[in-house]
């Protein structure tokens, strides 16, 4: 087996220079004041025929890779050599959306603000995506367009579109039965829950500032939302942490959307003796029995363990720093140091994406000992392969996805994809599918 290279060797591709995104903020202070006075944008979904593509021919399990700056989703095999299956244009309606934006000064201000801050100088066309249960469509959140769309995988056309409240859509989660999708509207502190086939809103709930990750738990009975607060300014010194806003985990009943529980990690971190850490909860991973939650926080090279029943933090794991990483926290993308976690189906191994440190590693959950540090370029997400054997990380700095064996912690494959891959999700397409026939 080829030895794993040192994580401190040069990255496969130099990162583009990062603008001083924080001083400006999304749209600046004036835009923030406008937002406070602006009503939520109503939904205007127009369902199409989303059921025909998957009928009768069986399904192929795949991985969808969202290429954020391309506006495409690469579809690759979910196991084996991760061969490319096809590609979907997730912004076929770009001209129409841009026309709307240019005709609305407020929307234009936020669109340009997203480009210069969280987009690192690029428009954000795909944050998250899930396929419908029948594999006929892929549902995509598009941050720069502040919406969620369903794209027919056979025709490449838009089935329905749901504009979120506010001016930016973000992370999503799909219910265990595949029928509902929850999407964070990051500038309105709202999570919308949509029927995945029709795009109709079935409910919504309020969150802390800047809702981010969503997770369905208890067989779909609850939704957990993690709000990350303000990550687009230069107020990154530890003593300024209080300026980042109301950050908390909000747990709601998935049927009534009533709040069930709020977890303030500031209190739990303080009780654990880590007042120095941010309480901005980033990507998370539950154990299979949902008794433990592992989570990353802003600026930290590692993760923490939270006991759900005891309602307390029980362990912490600090991972190695790359000495080549700039220690100026204002240069880290959206306050991340590490961003991306997944857990193998047995619940014995965690896979961690060391975003700013240019590596990924598999951690033994019992001992919290890390395995080899696998060199990857600006990894932005970690998921699990279809067969559960590998962790798949998106290398946003090298435009590829890389699979790492949970058992050995070693790299097994890399596959080129589009510009700036971020979220990677398991889904389905019709058997024999190789891309849209039109559109």
C-alpha positions, 0 to 999 in steps of 0.5 A, a space after each residue: 500500500 502506498 504510504 500516507 503522505 504527511 499532512 504537513 506537505 504542500 496541499 495538492 492545490 494552493 488555496 485561492 487567496 481569501 478576501 477579508 470577508 468578515 469586515 464587510 459581513 453579508 450585505 453590511 450593517 445596512 443590509 442587516 437593518 433592512 433584513 430586520 424590517 423585511 418580511 419573509 419571502 413567501 413560498 411559490 412552489 409549482 410541483 411538476 411530475 416528479 414520479 416518472 423517472 424512477 418507475 419500473 426500472 429499479 434504482 442505483 445507489 449513488 453519492 451526490 457531490 455538490 460542486 458549490 461554485 460550479 452549480 453542478 452535482 456530480 453523481 458517482 458510485 456509492 462504493 467500489 471505485 466511486 466511478 463517475 455516473 453522471 452530472 446534473 446542472 442544478 441551476 438550469 434556471 440561472 438566467 431567470 433567478 439572476 434577472 429577479 436579483 438584479 431587479 431587487 436592490 436588497 436581494 442584489 446586496 445580499 447576493 453580492 454579500 454572500 459572494 464576498 463573504 461565505 462564498 470566498 469570492 464565488 457564488 454559492 449555487 449548491 449547499 446540500 442535496 437529497 434524492 427523492 425516494 423514487 430516485 426521480 429527482 434531486 432536491 437542492 438548497 442553493 444559498 446564493 438564490 435563497 431557495 430549494 429546488 427539485 431537479 428532474 434527473 431525467 430531463 434536468 428541468 426544475 419540478 418545483 422551487 421554494 424560496 426560503 425566508 430571508 436571503 440564504 438557504 443552507 444545510 438540509 436534512 431528510 427524514 428517515 422515510 425520505 418524505 420530508 426535507 428540512 432546510 435552514 434559512 440562515 438569515 431569517 433564523 428559521 428552518 422550513 420543512 418541505 414535502 420532498 415530492 411537492 415542495 410544499 411547506 408542511 411546517 417551520 420553526 425558529 432557531 438561534 442565530 444562523 441555523 446550520 446543521 439539521 438532523 432528524 432523530 428518534 426515527 424521525 420524531 424530532 429535528 435537531 438544529 444547530 445555530 452557528 451565529 455570526 461567522 462573517 466578521 473579524 471579531 474572532 478573538 476569544 474575548 469577543 466570542 459574545 458578539 457572535 450571537 445567540 448560538 444554541 441547539 434547538 430540538 423540535 417535535 417533527 410533527 407539530 414543530 413545537 420546541 421540545 428542548 434547547 441545549 446551550 453549549 455555552 453552559 455545558 462547555 463552561 461546566 466542562 472547564 472549557 470556557 475558552 472554546 466557542 459554543 458555535 456547534 458545527 457538523 455533528 455525528 450521533 451514535 447509532 443509538 443516539 445516546 452520544 453526540 459528537 460535535 465540532 465547534 468554531 476555531 477548534 482542531 478537534 471535537 467534543 462528546 456530549 451525553 444526551 441523557 445526562 445533558 453534559 459534555 463528557 470527553 474532548 479530543 484535540 487533533 494535531 495542528 498543521 504547522 503550515 496553517 496560519 494561526 490568524 483566526 480571521 483567515 479561517 473560512 467561516 470560523 472553521 478550523 475543522 468542518 466535517 464529521 461522520 461515523 461508521 454504521 457500527 458506531 466504533 469509528 469517527 471520521 474527521 475533516 481537518 479543513 484548515 489543516 489539510 488532512 482527514 483522519 479516522 478516530 477510534 470512538 472508544 479510545 479517541 486515538 486518531 489514525 493516520 493523517 491523510 493529506 487532503 486539500 481543504 476538506 469540507 465534509 465527511 460522509 459514509 459510503 453506501 456499504 459503510 466501509 469508507 469515509 468519503 471527504 470532499 476536497 474543496 481545495 483540489 476538486 475531488 472526493 477521497 475515500 478513506 477506509 474506516 478499518 485502516 484509516 488509509 486512503 483507498 480512492 480519489 475521484 475528480 469532481 467539479 469546482 469546490 465540492 462541499 456536501 456529499 450525500 448518499 442517494 438514488 437514481 434510476 437504474 441505467 441512468 447516466 445523466 439528464 437527457 435534456 436541459 
